Amino acid sequence: MAPNEKAGTVFEYAPAPESRAVVDIKSSYGLFINGEFTDPAGGRSFKTVNPATEEVLAEVSEASTEDVDLAVKAARRAYTRVWSRMSGRERSKYLYRIARIIQERARELAVLESIDNGKPIKESRDVDIPLVAAYFFYYAGWADKLEYAGFGPTPQPLGVAGQVIPWNFPMMMLAWKIAPALAAGNTVVLKPAETTPLTALLFAEICQQADLPAGVVNIVTGAGETGRAVVAHEDVDKVAFTGSTEVGRAIAKAVAGTDKKVTLELGGKAANIVFDDAPVDQAVEGIVNGIFFNQGHVCCAGSRLLVQESVAEEVLERLKRRMGTLRVGDPLDKNTDIGAINSAEQLARIRELSDIGEAEGAGRWSPPCDLPAHGFWFPPTVFTGVSQAHRIAREEIFGPVLSVLTFRTPAEAVEKANNTPFGLSAGVWTDKGSRILWMADQLRAGVVWANTFNRFDPTSPFGGYKESGYGREGGRHGLEAYIR
Amino acid sequence: MTPPTDSARIDVRKTYKLYIGGAFPRSESGRSYTVDDAKGRFLANASYASRKDARDAVVAARKAFGGWSGKTAYNRGQVLYRVAEVLEGRRAQFVDEVQRGEGVSKRQAEAAVDLSVDRLVWYAGWADKITQVVGGANPVAGPYFNLSVPEPSGVIAALAPQDSSLLGLVSVVAPIVVTGNTAVVTSSYLRPLPAVTLSEVLATSDVPGGVVNILTGRLADTAPTLASHMDVNGIDLTGTAGDPEHATALEQAAAENLKRVLRAPASEPDWTLEPGIERMTRFLETKTVWHPVGI
């Protein structure tokens, strides 16, 4: 009886690593401009590492302002001469082709994603990459149906889209950006994150395999400077960014006074609200999924648990027991639940805020777990006795760290949930239908997950209220960002 | 102005004040400014709103947001329709103010007032239709109910146009509030009188106090406060049309809390054209709700 009593020690799993052989990582990569890999004008490069081992994976080119200019020129040429003139039906077939190649090379993409990002293979294999294919498949179908999308009888593309994406879902963010842009007839210059450029560069190869016309997709690798050059380029008609609120704010300032259309998907501090009538086991699974999915590197992570006082003790006890069974370690191991923190910098940030949480008086707890000697790791952590004023209840930690607060009445839950400058997502757990709908009404967030959490789908619009940014990605709504 | 003769009655003139939280205060600064007609003749002294007035208006708008956004769409539609009714009843007064302020013919002023009424009726009808037009069910690949609905962004600052003192004003305010937002509006600087009279219409049309707040005075005083205010969720920059420098500065200030921004056109738009829905959708958020399906 009670197999969970000594959680985490009951089942000993033999290592089950996914093979790396499917992936061929080159020692160095150029920029993908006008359909070809080219050397950067400045000749500068940076290293991308495997966050689970700190092994250097490849040298990646750093695009200078000059390189970005070449990429925008290529995108403009492709837009004027080819892509904007092509019928929607033909565009759609290119996107379907890309979707199919992604499905064909899914294992390769998943393994490479886990190696470069640190996320568990079961997530990159079962969530990220299938969704990437699904987004391309979904938007492919829109390319020849835009006049039915509700944006007027003659929807027009904007031109060249400058897109800057984060490191937490490298391929998925690429798909969210590129698929709707291309479907609507735009061409793109995309900058992947500095720490996770490899799958975007593999995507460039996929564009080549699909015979996508040169210049329709351009990939410029680099860090903040490169991103700024993309956003600021005067021949860019549209800026799409996913990342921190701080950078989003800077982008909103930079495009002020221009004609550039902007969409921003920024930070979050989502409340995951558990009522006393919620099915506790399901709620605990939802809490775990909400904060520990992708190491908590999720802008819509349920990082604030609001639990009704009468069941707080029980929920916490079961949550801790469940946390004890989470397996932290090798991202390529198929049994791994929590992989590596993406970078040393991010690890430092998580450590700093967690230390502040402790210093401010919250109770810190992690299950006993052995972390690998090399690489960047942080154990799943829960803070109890957190007040709304604590920094761990206000700031985005972007790691596997959960802050627990309690409430007594639904009104108090709403008050606390909405007490944040962010408004990306929220979760509600209760068995009472009318209460779910009332809560969903009251919560000021762009996505509300009721009795579930962290679900994504290409047909479902995603995006925030307030300082979590503006515009939506996904669904019919996601086309609006790329149409005039 | 001719001095009164023995037989002429001395008319009782109106004091033109601000409209904040359903009340008509003077500017807390005690300042006013002279409003002339198009030919330079004195019309009235209008309140010169200060930064503090702008902040008070934001507080009033925030306080009104929960109640207004929580009303049924049907009810908001009826209230807006009521505004049209009451405006129609004051037709002669608005024609007079528009004609004198804008220096247009009586016929043109009548056309502007009539179209203002019609526009309110048009937007009133949108209250319970916009949700179905821009929201809907999403066929996700899994056993989930998934629905997207538009919701108001919150408190919106609206810089009403400088030229079209009534039609432009109504065309800016109606799309903001019909969907459940509350508004802080800055009127035309040189032609503020129709805006003040519209306040009186709003105050007697079952529009809850604070849903629309109207400030008269210079944009240079109030607009930067509104653009940088951390409890304002969006800003319509229409009133800065033709002044790109000011518009850019305000958009930069608005970035601080990522306000939704409706940029100003290069010059004031033709308000007689069918508006489309962009003025509504710019200040709407899409909320998507998921729930598992199962037995």
Interface residues (C-beta under 8 A of the other chain):
Chain A: A134 G150 T245 G248 R249 A250 A252 K253 A256 G257 L264 L266 P421 G423 I436 A440 A445 G446 V447 V448 W449 A450 N451 T452 R455 D457 T459 S460 P461 F462 G463 Y465 K466 E467 G469 Y470 R472 G475 R476 H477
Chain B: V133 V134 G136 N138 P139 V140 A141 G142 Y144 N146 S148 S153 G154 N233 P244 A247 T248 A249 E251 Q252 A254 A255 E256 N257 L258 R260 E285 T286 K287 T288 V289 W290 H291 P292
